[in-house]
Amino acid sequence: MPELGWPQIDNVSPSELCQGLPDTFVSFSSHLEEVVKVPPGFTVTARSEDCGSQGFEHVHLPIFGVQFH
């Protein structure tokens, strides 16, 4: 789903990348597509109301992905 603006981002599981951020924060998003299903070995770490995978990371390796700026 397209997302443009300043959505509320919710950290939904512990994340090395988002360590130190509050459980809920606001960040700019500008994307017309989204990751609907993360690949095997990855877990969703952040989401917004319109995007179920604002942040994700590999469970063992230092590989991260975000859709917010």
DOGU-225425 format. One record per residue (C-alpha): residue in one letter; x, y, z. Coordinates in steps of 0.2 Angstrom, whole numbers. Example, Ala and Ser with C-alpha at 12.3 -4.5 7.8 and 13.67 -1.06 7.14 Angstrom:
+------+-------+-------+-------+
! rest !     X !     Y !     Z !
+------+-------+-------+-------+
!    a !    62 !   -22 !    39 !
!    s !    68 !    -5 !    36 !
+------+-------+-------+-------+
END
This chain:
+------+-------+-------+-------+
! rest !     X !     Y !     Z !
+------+-------+-------+-------+
!    m !     0 !     0 !     0 !
!    p !     7 !    17 !    -4 !
!    e !    13 !    27 !    11 !
!    l !    18 !    46 !    10 !
!    g !    20 !    57 !    25 !
!    w !    24 !    55 !    44 !
!    p !    16 !    39 !    50 !
!    q !    18 !    32 !    68 !
!    i !    30 !    18 !    68 !
!    d !    28 !     4 !    81 !
!    n !    43 !    -6 !    87 !
!    v !    35 !   -24 !    88 !
!    s !    50 !   -34 !    93 !
!    p !    68 !   -31 !    99 !
!    s !    79 !   -24 !    86 !
!    e !    98 !   -21 !    85 !
!    l !    95 !    -7 !    72 !
!    c !    81 !     2 !    82 !
!    q !    89 !     0 !    99 !
!    g !    87 !    16 !   109 !
!    l !    72 !    22 !    99 !
!    p !    56 !    23 !   109 !
!    d !    43 !     9 !   107 !
!    t !    33 !    21 !    96 !
!    f !    40 !    36 !    85 !
!    v !    36 !    46 !    70 !
!    s !    47 !    45 !    54 !
!    f !    45 !    50 !    36 !
!    s !    39 !    37 !    24 !
!    s !    38 !    38 !     5 !
!    h !    35 !    22 !    -4 !
!    l !    23 !    15 !   -16 !
!    e !    27 !    -3 !   -13 !
!    e !    30 !   -13 !     3 !
!    v !    37 !   -29 !     8 !
!    v !    22 !   -40 !    11 !
!    k !    31 !   -56 !    17 !
!    v !    49 !   -56 !    24 !
!    p !    60 !   -70 !    18 !
!    p !    64 !   -85 !    28 !
!    g !    76 !   -81 !    42 !
!    f !    70 !   -63 !    44 !
!    t !    58 !   -56 !    57 !
!    v !    47 !   -40 !    57 !
!    t !    53 !   -28 !    70 !
!    a !    43 !   -12 !    66 !
!    r !    26 !    -8 !    57 !
!    s !    14 !     6 !    55 !
!    e !    -5 !     7 !    52 !
!    d !    -3 !     5 !    33 !
!    c !    13 !    -5 !    32 !
!    g !    15 !   -21 !    41 !
!    s !    34 !   -22 !    38 !
!    q !    42 !    -5 !    41 !
!    g !    57 !   -13 !    49 !
!    f !    64 !   -31 !    48 !
!    e !    80 !   -40 !    51 !
!    h !    89 !   -57 !    50 !
!    v !    88 !   -67 !    65 !
!    h !   106 !   -72 !    66 !
!    l !   115 !   -60 !    53 !
!    p !   118 !   -41 !    54 !
!    i !   106 !   -39 !    39 !
!    f !    92 !   -25 !    41 !
!    g !    78 !   -17 !    31 !
!    v !    68 !    -2 !    34 !
!    q !    54 !     7 !    24 !
!    f !    55 !    23 !    34 !
!    h !    68 !    37 !    32 !
+------+-------+-------+-------+
END
